[in-house]
Amino acid sequence: PAHEFTDEKVKKGFGFDGSSIKGFSAIYESDMLLMPDVDTIFVDPFFPKTLSVICDVYDPDTGSPFPKDPRSTAKKAEGFLRKSNVADTSYWGPEIEFFVFDKLVVNLSPYQSYINIESKELPFTTTWQQENDPYKILNKTGYFPVPPFDKLQNFRSEMVKILEELGITIEVHHHEVATGGQLEIDMRYDSLVNMADKVMIYKYVARNLAAKYGLYACFLPKPIYGDNGSGMHTHQSLFKDGRNLFFDPEGKDSYAELSKLGLSYVAGLLSNIGVILGLSNPTLNSYRRLVPHFEAPTAIAFSKRNRSAAIRIPMYYKNEEKAKRIEFRVPDPTCNPYLAFSAELVFGLEGIDKKLDPQKLGYGPFEQNVWEMGKVEQTPNNLFDILENLRKDRVLIKSGVFDESLIASYIEVRKDEAIQTLLYPTPADFWFYSDI
């Protein structure tokens, strides 16, 4: 109630049970505080006369930010950047892809397991649907269709309208490559914590708007076999005193107008990708997306304009300082944006600190289709190995950005999820192995 949201109580925080949040705290240390960030307050678009607010988690015993709080971790990442004296601001622009299905039925039990996806766009529908609506989207042909093939124009337009009303600037919306209702709505870049907040609001709006339409918003990286998956290509750049440090105005010693500092940042990401994946691609389903030939960036390489490489340097416009950035194409929308952005920033700065050169390390640049080259190192595809890489890494912890307890709990939760997933037989087991 409004009478409980007073200045005094906002300053004191609101109590909750941390032991009920998986990976947070034990039952004997469960008392936690939510500290509202009043700058994030907005009128909830789905519940009239209701304010929503994003909070930081605090430990009431120490009076300090809870070390496992992802948002506090992201704030430490911004502080780490400023202390480095390399830059004062990092900018982030994730391209969030997701599916909107007409219907999704999931059954997971010891004796009956299946999924049933329905979409008016899918070519494999009932005869009645086909006869009454012949406008279908085939596999890998969903990029930029217009209605009546595109069934979700109104949904995207309304989602854009809601996000804009919440103060989130949108640059573009369109249908994506896959059939079955794959969408992309792109937010204008912002600083790290602000953008991570916007990612959370974006998902909240997408799911609630889908529910309002009687639809289902799905952020799984690979919900449909044989078609393109959903990524969260993350554009990023570093600025100092209003100047873009990734831009080389001369262009003499640069590649694609990317400065030496920017190239070192690229090398920091690529040389540590086996650790970053644990935070940017944290589910078993993530690695069903990271396979060749579905525009998934499996090659540990960089290039300009080349979408088959893990890092692309966009070249839409030349000689524009503010537009110069890198696009890290590996992440997907199942990641926690506070943790993923923070890890990418730490490892990018690690590359700058060590003056790494991605060309000398053999990461390119490659101008041809790296999927067809055959000799380019590929992203690891075993989540358990990747989580082990994360456990062994010391860079994130030594930076002071990631608390060791956060990493330990995170790995435990992700491993447990993956093990439980693998314990269930799937229809594919029976399809491929029933005659053995």
Protein Blocks (a to p, Z undefined) as FASTA:
>chain_A
ZZlmcfklmmnopaddfklpghiacfklmbccddddfklgccdfklghiacdddddddfk
lopacfklmklmmmmmmmmmmmnomambdcddddddddddfbdcddddfkbccdddddfk
bmbdcfklmmmomcccdehilgopacfklmmlmmmmmmmmmmmmnopacfbdcddfbehh
iacdddddddfklmmmmmmmmmmmmmmmmmmnopacdfbfblbghiacddddddddddee
hiafkbcfkommgghhiafklmmmmmmmmmmmmmmmmmmmmcfklmmmmpghilpafbgc
ddehiakbfbdcdfkbghilklgccddfkbcckbcfklmmmmmmmmmmmmmmnopafkln
onaccfbdfklnopaccddfbfklmmmmmmmpmklmmnomacfklmmmmmmmmmmmmmmm
mmpccfklmmmmmmZZ
